[in-house]
Amino acid sequence: MWNKIAIFIIKYRLRLMVVLAALTAFMAYHARNAEMSYDFANVVSKDDVDMQYFQRFKQTFGEDGNILVVGMQDNKAYRLQNFLELKKLSDELSQVEGVKAVISLPNLVQVVKDTAERRFTTAAIFPAAPETQPELDSLLQVVRNQGFYDGQIINNKTGATLLAITLDPVYLNSARRVEVMDNITAHTEAFSKKTSIKLHYAGLPFVRAVMTTKVAAEMQLFLALALLVTGVTLFIFFRSFYAVIFPLLVISMVVVWVLGTLSLLGFKISLLTGLIPAILVVIGIPNSTYLLTRYHYDYRKHGNKIMALARVISKIGVVNLVTNTTTAIGFIVFTFTHVAILYEFGVVAGINIFVTYIISIVLIPVVFSYLPPPSRRQLRHLDARPLNKLLEFFDYIVHRKRHLVYFFTILAVGVSLFGITKVKTVSYMVDDLPEESSVNADLAFFENHFSGVMPLEIIVDTGIKQGVMRLPNLRKLDQLEGFLRTQPILSAPISVVGLVKTATQAFYEGDPNSYRLPDNTERNFIFSYLARQNDGANQKLLRAFVDSTGQKARISLKVADAGSRELDTLIIRKIKPELREIYGGEGVSVSEEGNTMTFTRDDSGAQTTVSLTGTTLLFIKGNEYLIANLQSSLLLAFVLVTIVIALLFKSVRVVLSSLIPNMIPLLIAGGLMGFFNIPLKPSTALIFSIALGIAIDDSIHFLAKYRSELLSNGFNVSRAITTSLTEAGTSMIYTSVILFFGFVIFAFSEFGGTKALGVLMSVSLLIALFTNLIILPTLLMSFDSGKYKRDPYALIEHYDEFYLEHEDEELDLSQLKLRLEEEVNLEEDNKPENGKVQRV
């Protein structure tokens, strides 16, 4: 079959090139519409109880992650002229398209008592711009007396203050986010320049905008670096510009296909899918490397260019198909996770790995059929002495020092297993940004002065309408808030309790000491005032923390980005036990489902439900969900790769011999993670299944050659291994070096996860090269008898990577009908080994 395919490709080469060009142009047309993702992906299953509750929360109270905060800590902010600039900034920001509201020091309000109407109303603390510094200082003291704002807008202890900018969710989830953020920062930077006050930015909208911008920039950077690195490596190996230009042309076409695939499938460019173009550059080049190596090897044997190219297709075609299949397995397994971002990553990468194979198997032979045959200088890499010396050394170790190979292998595995025990699973909201990033520095500012900015919500369902405003329920909420204030990674909570306390303070003419819940005597007076208020702003604020039925109360908090472990400890070991203490007790049974606790009175059946939710909680849970899915993906990849090897070789010994050398690099990578404190998170967990799919290619190439040499050498295992190391080792080293340097470029990423992926993938694939050139042949020497019957149903029997002269008869080149003149008068230094030139 592959001989017919070879003849078809060579015979219809021009038409095939036109078809490829037309299809690539079609994909390029759609690639123009590829869009960036502007949202944190929902990686938790839609059927998850916490995810379902979070969706209900947003329907009731709205988005919790659409606030951008701009903070400052500078005494100059409280000087009259700078304060006026701050007021001007607040007014300007409120006019920016996409901004729904701005809360800042100059536009704060206070609740005041209207004795005549017996109700509460709101009044601006700064009704007009202060004209003197003493006037400003007096009004600032009024702000400090409002307990509701302490820890929210101003920190009375440190003097830090912030602007809270609420953004329209419609803009947040579209490309217009960038325009909105640019407009906001244009105003804030102008303020900073005019006043010399340093500003700090945080909040999910800001973090998402920064990450989106960096993803787009790194996608272009890594693509350029991948092309440069692979191009230089190809030139060093082949010493031919043709051998550089056309493989890079193949990969450039694949990049267009990747972007076109994203657009056609309706996917967006995320942190993961943004890596695909550069990854495919790296793992796609070996296709061309094997094709060109085989082409040069065959051409040197008989000097017939077309014969060599036809044999490249017929023999290497199936080899590359198998190796591309195992590589694709490492990505395709992600489609079984039912997680959107992993599914998209697996689908796009899996499809385009096979696209890479098709384009390379067609374009490389076709293009080189039009080019001059390789010169003697270009064939010199086949006899690279340094590589031959290295391979001879490996052969010596395999034959003479097998005991040392086993000793160091067991030692490395033992040390790696110990390192794996030290690996920690932890995730952060801004996990991928480096510690020295300005985003992390700004985040630290808000954590120091406001205990964080990442949203966390607690919803208390009293079980009865208007139950929130009952004094016993308010006191329980106040007790819970008092506990939450003691937790160092939580901000001051804000809820209806704060509003009621503010009302009490207003009832007593703004006395700071009266910022508290009313007692039983005061309750009727104060609540009667609350019942009469018809101020739209007050009603809107109340509805932000109490649902329309008055049954559910919302406690809104901000949490430091302390990581999934500390957040889990806070919720499981601190908050939930405190909830049991407050809402439980004798005669109350407790049940839990996810992060929702239900307290039921045994005598009456009355229920109070407390739920913890919010973007932060779902993001952390999502990362844990991802890691669990990635572990199952690795197991699935292992099973599928095992099946492929079994179909190829139909031998249990060969399957085990091939899997062991490729599991060792994964164990070592896991050990390195433990020793160098690299946490297990989605970006690092990706490594293992991808590395397994790529690394197994070396085993397939070596074992294919080994089985062929067994037949040629009378089933002599020792001679077969020596020849296999010499002839297959060169191309294995070429491709592994390309893969190593290709993945190393990701170490220059600003994202910690991408950086870890680059380093660990490079190390894993380099180690896999040595395990396949040393441990694999050592295992074969020890456990393979070399005797086997040729199985016509084993796929491996249908191809051989290297030249067997009698197989030329299988290619009927007369079918090609090509009017090509081969170089008859070759220069003396460019003659093939047998000195013969065949015409086609």
Secondary structure, 3 states (H helix, E strand, C coil): CHHHHHHHHHHCHHHHHHHHHHHHHHHHHHHCCCCECCCCCCCCCCCCHHHHHHHHHHHHHCCCCCEEEEEECCHHHHCHHHHHHHHHHHHHHHCCCCEEEEECHHHCEEEEEECCCCEEEEEECCCCCCCCHHHHHHHHHHHHHCCCCECCCECCCCCCEEEEEEECHHHHCCCHHHHHHHHHHHHHHHHHHHHCCCCEEECHHHHHHHHHHHHHHHHHHHHHHHHHHHHHHHHHHHCCCHHHHHHHHHHHHHHHHHHHHHHHCCCCECCCHHHHHHHHHHHHHHHHHHHHHHHHHHHHHHCCHHHHHHHHHHHHHHHHHHHHHHHHHHHHHHHHCCCHHHHHHHHHHHHHHHHHHHHHHHHHHHHHHHCCCCCHHHHHHHHCHHHHHHHHHHHHHHHHCHHHHHHHHHHHHHHHHHHHCCCCECCCCCCCCCCCCHHHHHHHHHHHHHCCCEEEEEEEECCCCCCCCCHHHHHHHHHHHHHHHCCCCECCCECHHHHHHHHHHHHCCCCHHHCCCCCHHHHHHHHHHHHHCCCHHHHHHHHCCECCCCCEEEEEEEECCCCHHHHHHHHHHHHHHHHHHHHCCCCEEEEEECCEEEEEECCCCCEEEEEEECHHHHHHHHHHHHHHHHHHHHHHHHHHHHHHHHHHHCCHHHHHHHHHHHHHHHHHHHHHHHHCCCCECHHHHHHHHHHHHHHHHHHHHHHHHHHHHHHHCCCCHHHHHHHHHHHHHHHHHHHHHHHHHHHHHHHHCCCHHHHHHHHHHHHHHHHHHHHHHHHHHHHHHHHCCCCCCCCCCCHHHHCCCCCCHHHHHHCCHHHHCCCCCCCCCCCHHHCCCCCCCCCC
